């Protein structure tokens, strides 16, 4: 099963954006990108160590970040913490450049089980960052899908936990929501 990441990458790449797909697991990232048609532009892969400082991660990028999607593994508190630090550093870099950018978090709706506390922490930190960034024109939003997944044939997976039907949310549908929030021409007031 694939999570939201491939759908987000597919939609943003199809829109023609210069895209850097970064993750802490280089092998999983290569497999994910190998399965996607990311034309018209290739996607730059970047694996990073979650222990690395956020400023070092940003310094290793080929160009400044105009928009950021934060899609952590909610069952891994370390992933949530390290990606929140990267989001805060990105917002600071945007502010320093005088750039009105966009940050979108994929928070999920999990409020119970192992992902519950991480989802709640992510939502609270995202809201705080949104308040801090708004005066500088940096939009911070969240997409909170229910269960997400598609199989290798790109069909949605069945799920008894799905709130709106019998299948999980397709990763591309999550990608469309993220793209809407990233794109200032579509969602400038959000």
N, C-alpha and C positions, 0 to 999 in steps of 0.2 A: 504494500500500500504506500502511496505517496501522500505527503502532507500538502500544505498550501504553497510551499516554496516553488515547485515547478510551475504552477499556474501563474503565480506572481511574475516569475521570470519570463514566461512565455508571453504574457500580455504586454509587459513593459518593453521587451525586445521587439515585439511585433509593431509597437508604436514608433519604433525607430530611435529610441533613446539610447545614449551611450550608457551601458550597463556594466557594473562590476558586481558579480555575485560572490559574496564573501561568506565563509563558514569556517567553523573550527575543525571540521572533518574533511580533509582534502579528498580522500577516496570517495566519500559519499557525494561530495560536490561534483566530482568528475563524472560519476555515474549519472547523477541527476541531469547535468548539462549535456551529457552524451545522448540522453533520451529525447532531448528537445530540439525542435527546429526553431532556432532563434534568429532567423533571417528577419529583416534585411541587414541587421548588423550583428557581428559576432559578440558574444558575451565574454568579458574578461573574468577569469577565475582568480580568486584570491583566498588562500587559506591563511588563517591567523591563529596564533596561540592566545587562548582566553586570558592567560596570565600577562600578556603583553599590554603595555600601557596604551590607553586609547589614543594619545597623541602620536605614539609610534605607529599605530595601525593607520591613522589618517595620513601620516607622513609617507607611508609606503604606497599610497594610492597614486595612479598615474595622472590624476587631475583632481581639482577641488570638488567636493560633493555639493550638488545643488539640491538633491533630494535623497532621503534615506528611508528604507523600509526595515523595520526591526521585527523579525519573525523568530523569536527564541523558542527553544524546546521548553514548554511550560513545566514539564516534569523534571527539569534540571535547573535548580535554583542558581547554580553557577553561571549557566547560560544567560539567564535573565539578568543577573547582576552585571556581567561583563558587557552585555549588549546595551543595557541602560547607560553604562559609563561611556560607551562609544556614541550613543545618541546625544548625551550631554556634551561631549567633546565636539561632535559635529555641529550642534547648535551654536556652541561658542565660536567655532571656526566660521560659520555662516555670519554670525554677528560681527566678528572681527573684519570680515570682507565687506560688510555692509550689504549682504545678500539676503533677500527675502526668499527663503527656501521652504521646503516642506518635509516633515517627518511623519511617517505613518507607522503605527504599531499594530501588529496582529496579536490581539490579546486573548481571543477565545472567550467562551462563556463558562468555562469550567469553574465551579465554585466549591466542588467537593473533591475528595480523593487527593492524590499526590500533586496534581496540577492546581488545585484550588488556591493555596496560599500564594503561589507564584503568579497566578492570573490576577489576584487581588493586588499584589505588590506592583505588578506591571501597570495595572490600570491607575493606581494612585500616583505612581511616579510619572506616568504619561500626563495625567491631569496637571500635576505640579509643573512639569516642563512646559506644557501648553500655556499656562499663566505667565511663566517667566519669559517665554519667547515671543508672545503676542505683541508687545510694544515694539519689537524689532521687525515685525512683518513676517516672522517665521511661523507657519501654520503647523500645529501638532494635532494629529487626529488618530483615531483607532478604528480598526475593523475587528469585530468580534464574532467570527463565524461559529456555528455549532460544529459537530463532527465533520471533518474534512477528509476526503480521500477518493482516489481513483485507482483502478488496477492498471496493469501493464497495457491493456487494450484501450485505456483512456475512458473506461466506463465508470460511473459513480459506484461506490461500494454500498451494499446494503448496511443499514444500521438501525437497531432498535432504539438507540438514543437520539436519533434525528428528530428534531422538533417539528419540522414542516414536511413530513412525508416519510417514506421508507428508505431513503438513501441519504448518504452523506452529501455535504456541499461539495461540488466539483471544484478542484483547485483553480481552474480558470475563472470561475465565478468570484472567488476571493480576489484573484488578480485584477478583475475588472473594478471591484470596489476600491482596491488599493490605488489603481491607476487614476480613478476619478478623484480621489483625495490628493494625490501627488500633483496632478495637473492643475496649475493655477488658472488656466483658461476655462476649466470645467467647474472648479469648486473654489473660486477665489474668496467667497464669503465664509468658508468653513475653516 
